[in-house]
Amino acid sequence: MRALIHPLATEKSLSMIDRGNIIAYVVDYRSSKSDIKKEFEETFGVKIKKINTSMSIRNIKKAYITLKPEFKATDVARKLKLV
C-alpha cells in the first residue's frame, strides 16, 4: 500500500510552504502517521518534525508534514514542481 497519493496544491497549502516549512499531501485514508513519515522520508530524503492529519467527509485524508529546520519545504516543493 502506498501512503502518499499526491501533493495538495491549493493557495493555502502553497503559502504554508514558505510560512511554516509545511508540505500538504493527500494520503491513503488507511495509512498511519508512521507509514506516511517512513514513505515521505525515504522518497524525499528529508527528516520530519511532526505530522498532522485530517479527514474530510468524503474519506479524503490530508497530511500536513512539518519538516525539521535543517530541511526546506521549498526544496521538496521544487522536486514536486509545485513552485
N, C-alpha and C positions, 0 to 999 in steps of 0.2 A: 504494500500500500504506500503510495506517495502522499506525504503530508502536505507539501506545498502545491498549490494549484496554479495561481498566477498573482502577480503583484497588483495591488489596488491603486489605480491611477486616478484619484479624484483630486479636486482642488485642495481639500482639507489634508489628504494624505501626502500630497506633494509639499505642502507648507510644513508638515511635521518633519520632513527630511532635514530641512535647514534649521528649524527651531529646536527640535528635541532629539536629533540624531536617531529618529524612529523610522522604520520601514513598515508599511502596512501590507499585509498579504492575505489573500483568500486561501483558506486551508480546508482540507477534508474535515468534515464535521465529526468524524470518529477519532481524529488524531489528538493526542495529548500534548501538553506543553513540552514534555521531554522529547517526543517524536519530532515536533516542529523545530526545537532547538538543535537536535542532532543533525537533521537534514539541512537546515539553514547554515550551520557552521561548516559542515562538510562541503556544501555546494559553493559557498562564497568565501571560505577561508577567513572568517571573522569570529570574534567572541561576542556572546550575547550577555547583556547585563540582566535584562528581565523580559518577560513576555506577558502581555495582557491579551485575553481573548474575549470575544463577544459573539453571541449567536443572534441571528435575525429570525424573524417569524418564518421565513421561507427556508429554514435549515441551511443558511449560509453562515459559515463560521469565519470570522476575521481575526487575524493575529496582528497585534501591534508590537513589533520587535524592537526593543531598545538596545542599541549596540554599546559596548564599552567605549569609554572616551578615546582610547588609542586607535579606534577604527572609526571611519567616517561613513555615514549613511549615504552621502553624496557619491562616494566611490562605488558603492553597491548599486545605487540608482543609475549610474552611468553604465555599469555592466548590464543592467536590465533595460537600458535605453529609455528610462523614464525622464531623464534630464538631458 
